[in-house]
Amino acid sequence: MALESEIRATLTLEVPLDLGLTLGPLYRGPRDPTMRLHARHAVRAWRSPHGAVTLEVERDGDRLVAKAWGPGAEAAIAGLPALLGLDDDPSAFRPAHPLLVELARRLQGLRLGRTDAVLDALLPAIVEQKVAEPEARASLRHLEGPLGEPAPGPHGLRLMPPPERLAALPSWTYHQAGLEARRAATLRRVAHRAEWLEATRLLPLEVAYRRLLSIPGIGPWTAAEVASRALGDPDAVSVGDFHLPSVVAWALAGEARADDARMLELLEPYRGQRARVIRLLEASEMRVPRFGPRLPLRSISST
């Protein structure tokens, strides 16, 4: 079998960059079949609007060496600065809280990037709705593993099934992947409107949010998850997240428990840059005191 062609590029860095911190929101743990991630080296496969692609990026001093394979390779290389947040403007962020001042200083290599691949962000976000992280990751591994397809290139990564296949999967197949009828129906709905939704990357953010929210099964949490990853919205806030309000409240007010209203109140001074605040807090890996109920693990695939 003929080897797939490889496209290479080299970029000179003019700003601080930590690959691990910047691409962290796209990574779903060491068993993620679509991605491998380290501080100075990353490989990721996805279905871009231009076709399937695998992209490898390695930092060598002040240089980035990139390689790409697949139909979407040229577009992935052209979109590398956006993906890595090299056009991000952290100077717009003016922290006042001492913790945020320190984190912004210490984590200068964290940049807000965008994939410009809406379905690539939207499908996993639907799987992650209202379930614990281990459960969501197991479902994604099932979709990307047994049900998925090999990614281009030499790294042995996997791709989510194409939209037309997701739209045609029977209910029992989704059930085996741990997805109940509600999330399965949303995945099918999105798959049927894949091109229309993918085009949100070309729209102003306000219009893109409206288009996403017009689909039954996509609420504010899912739309914000997509906007922060695919569209590079520096103000995206995932309202409805199980853990995020307490992370924000503990970091900014020393309160171990909070709801969405309190989180938004604490983030209001940073409107326009609230996603950056959230990423800095997540990257700090601070621990919120644990007590009270936790999101339970479930298994529907064996019932």
Number of C-alpha atoms within 10 A of each C-alpha: 3 4 8 13 13 16 15 16 14 14 13 12 15 9 13 13 22 19 21 19 22 21 24 18 16 19 17 20 13 9 12 20 24 25 24 20 22 14 15 15 18 19 19 24 28 24 22 21 18 14 13 20 23 30 26 21 23 18 20 12 9 12 13 18 15 21 20 27 24 22 18 20 24 18 15 27 21 11 14 20 16 19 24 22 22 17 13 18 11 16 6 11 17 13 16 10 11 10 15 18 13 12 17 20 10 12 16 15 17 25 27 26 25 27 26 25 22 25 25 22 22 25 22 22 20 25 26 20 18 15 15 15 15 14 19 23 19 16 22 26 20 19 24 20 19 12 19 19 15 18 23 26 20 11 17 13 22 25 25 27 19 16 20 13 15 22 20 11 14 12 14 13 15 21 18 17 25 25 25 17 13 10 20 24 17 19 23 20 17 26 21 17 14 18 14 12 19 21 16 23 19 11 12 10 15 8 12 20 18 12 17 25 16 11 14 11 18 20 18 17 20 25 24 23 22 30 29 23 25 24 27 22 22 25 19 24 27 22 20 16 16 15 14 21 23 23 24 27 23 19 18 17 13 12 15 17 20 16 17 19 11 15 22 18 10 17 21 12 13 18 15 15 21 21 22 24 22 20 18 22 20 17 17 13 9 11 11 17 12 9 8 6 6 10 11 8 11 11 13 12 15 8 7
